[in-house]
Amino acid sequence: MNRYVRAALPVLCCLTLVLQGCSLTFDATKLGVPVTMASSASAPAQGTPFHVTRRAVYGLWGLVKISEPSLRKALASQLVGGQGVADLRIRVRTKFTDLLITGLTLGLLSPRAVTFDGVIVGQ
């Protein structure tokens, strides 16, 4: 049994790298303002809606993160003082142009479109 475990270990390590490559992690604590994913149905969030699309780019068939989108950078000029973000929704999509770039580069570059939707609310 021990030799099977030793034989499977490199395969599991490679599989872990492949599965982590195209993952995105969004941490609301690094935004610096209060963030909610949903408000109550009886009292929807009141404020300025926003819709921001940024690009995430991966390399080597998704194994390496080249660039990640940042909600903090995208909303830096709008989030001042005691404001916060409500009803935040994050969508990651692969558009036709993303597939075309991935195909033309044979997987060396894999872009994704990341869209942030929400409402900027005052405190």
N, C-alpha and C positions, 0 to 999 in steps of 0.2 A: 504494500500500500504506500509506503514511503516514496518509492520511485515514481509512482503515479503523481503524487503531490509535487515532487520536484520537476516532473515533466510538464505539469499543468501550470506551474508558477509563471514562467515567461509568457505563456498565452494569456493568463489573467492580467498580468501587468500591461501587456499591449492592448488588451481589450479595455482596461481602465483608462489608458491614455486616449484611445479612440472615443470613448464615451464622454470624456471630460472636454475634449477639444472644442466641440461646437456648443458648449453650454454657456449660458449667460447668467450672471448673478447680479441681482439688483438689491442693494442694501439701502433702505430708507433712512437709516441712522446717519449715513454719510451725507445726506442732503442738507442737513442743518436746519430744517424747518419741519413742523409737524406734517405728517402725511397719513391720509386715510385712503383705503382702497374702495370704500363704499360708504355712502351716507344713508341715513334712514329713508325709507320709501315715503314716509309722511312729510319729511322736511328735506327736500333735495338741496344740495350745496348751492349757495348764491355767490357769484363772483365772476371772474373773467375766464372763459374757457380757453384752453390752449390745445394745439395739435402740432406736435413736433415729430419729424421723421429724421432719424440719423442712420448711419451705416455701421454695421459690424462686419469686419473682414477677417477671414481665417485663411491660413495657408496650409499647404501640404495635406490636402484632403480633410481639413478640419482639425488637424492635430495641434496647430499653433495659432494662438490668437494674435492677430496683427494689430487690430484696433477694435475697441469696444465703445459703444455709445455711452454718454454720461448725461443723465437728466439734470444734474447740478450745473453742468456747463451750458446746457441748452436753455435753462431757465434762469441763469444767473442775473440777468438784467431785470427780470420781472419779479424775482423774489427778494424784496427788500423789507427791512423792519420786521414786524410781527406777522408776516403773511405765512400761509401754509398752502398745501396742495390737498385737494379733496377729490374723491371719485377717480383716482388714478387707475388707468388701464394701460397695460403694456402688451403690444402685439409684435411678434416676430414673424416676418413673412419672407418668402422667397419669391421674388418677382421674376418675370420672364427674362429680363435683362441680367438678373443675377445668375440664372441658369445658363444663359448664353456665355457670360464671362467664365463661369465654372467650366463649361464645356470647351471653350476656346483655349483655356489655360490648362486643360486636362486635369483639373482639380487642384492646381497649385494655388489658385486664389478662389475663395468661396465667399462672396459677399452676401449679406442678409440685410433686409430693411427692418429697423426697429422703430415702432411708432408709439409715442407717449401721448395719451389723451387724458385730460383732466380739467379741473377748475382751480384757479388761484383764488384763495379766500383770505380775507383780512381777519386778524385775531381780535 
